Amino acid sequence: MTEPAFSRTRVKICGLTREQDVDAAVEAGADAVGFVLYAASPRAVTIDRARKLASRLPPFVVPVLLFVNEPAAQAQRSLVEVPGALAQFHGDESPSDCWAASGQGSYRYLRAARIPLGPEAASFDLVKYASDYSSAHAILLDAHTEHYGGGGKAFDWSLLPPAVDAHLVLSGGLTPANVGDGIRQLRTRCRSLSVDVSSGVEASKGIKDAAKIREFMAAVRAADVQS
């Protein structure tokens, strides 16, 4: 599963709540933007707000809707509201729950794997997890924290398996300072590697910093060239 010497890492900027932040992500070259449809999150937006923000996106930039234990019918209604959207399941959804909420394959989805912090990360069977959620378009790697929807913590990437037969999305505590290291460590361990950032490019919760977004994208591109 070793990739070519140069492979462009795709980037998702998540937790967007404002028009100017959507525009900043697009201008910086993000491939996807995420909207959190989980009321308990400080970055939560309504589906109406997500639809309005997603309407600003140009072609080939993908909206992603983040759900946490959302009933399948409601998740499907939300996906209909935002044309072209992918789903991201971040709660306790089983493989059958994800399959149902994605309209039995009508919508592509990402499944978050909550990796333990500290040395316990080595005990997480990511190979089995990816197999269990084989209908997922990708497995998103996030740190296991008290709260759902992402906690801005980084787990120990070095403890992940050396080979996972899945597309992976690295998330959890990424910043312009560490994303390059994450890319270099994980790129050859999977079919393809993407990255997902939220708190690492914020001025405050739910408020993005355009300069940090640009710095993050520059760090990703630098890692691509070096890898």
Secondary structure, 3 states (H helix, E strand, C coil): CCCCCCCCCEEEECCCCCHHHHHHHHHHCCCEEEEECCCCCCCECCHHHHHHHHCCCCCCCEEEEEECCCCHHHHHHHHHHCCCCEEEECCCCCHHHHHHHCCCCCCCEEEEEEECCHHHHHHCCHHHHHHHCCCCCEEEEEECCCCCCCCCCCCCHHHCCCCEEEEEEECCCCCCCCHHHHHHHHHHHEEEEEEEECHHHEEECCEECHHHHHHHHHHHHHHHHHC
